[in-house]
Amino acid sequence: MDATLHDRPALLRALRHPSLALGALLTLVLVGAALLSFVWTPWPAYEMDLGATLAPPSAAHWLGTDAYGRDVASQLLVGARATIAVGLIAVGIGLSLGVLLGLLAAARGGWVDELLMRVADFTFAFPALLLAIMLTAVYGPGMVNAIAAIGIFYVPTFARLTRASAQAVWAREYVLAARASGKGAARITLEHVLPNIASVLIVQATIQFALAVLAEAALSYLGLGTQPPQPSWGRMLAEAQTLMFQAPLLAVWPGVAIALAVLGLNLLGDGLRDVLDPRL
């Protein structure tokens, strides 16, 4: 009971943080849209009605229809699935592998640290777009290749952050005391290092999620990401590019969706940083 009362001011302070509150709200809308699309959409997202192409917003089609007569609102809802799936899996790949390598580098030091950091530097030379092009040339375009490209690019990002944060913790007095008591490097890493850098990793993962949303949209826009008939916000922008004069709203809706998703995740990351970092 005392612990609950003690944590309540911190929870209220977090909820009153403007960036955190707005970011959490926009992120919940994104997740809610993706979940809602599994059980309901205004129209079937894949259904084409050639008699109602490029229809303006109306009571029947809230955001209008595209060049194939597909309902834009339904495509936006279903497209949120790809956005979240690519972001979650890509960030999960980068986070899991990057944290593991960063903790190993900080714990072992020496040639292990030097080797892992040089491999990370080498990986930085291949941005997500270049990796996606390479994978597409070998395996063809698709969501899996986009996830792999973004995830591989995130590994050195998390590895460097984890290494730097972990090295600072390894120099603390309580870690030195743990080493003096006979604890091994693996046990110290799990009991002392990882819990003390978890907040930094959570904030970084949230920010990288926002960048993954942009990367997925960019790859789909170029035809390297999510493939038809699966709706994608990036491909909706690409399809609307040639129809800017006939139906300019076709480019507005996915653009606004991408902007709000990225804004929400960035605000969430900034808010979490302010709340979780005791120095702030």
PyMOL commands that set and color helices and strands:
alter all, ss='L'
color gray80, all
select helices_A, chain A and resi 2-16+18-39+50-52+72-108+110-124+128-139+143-170+173-180+185-221+233-243+249-276
alter helices_A, ss='H'
color red, helices_A
deselect
rebuild
show_as cartoon
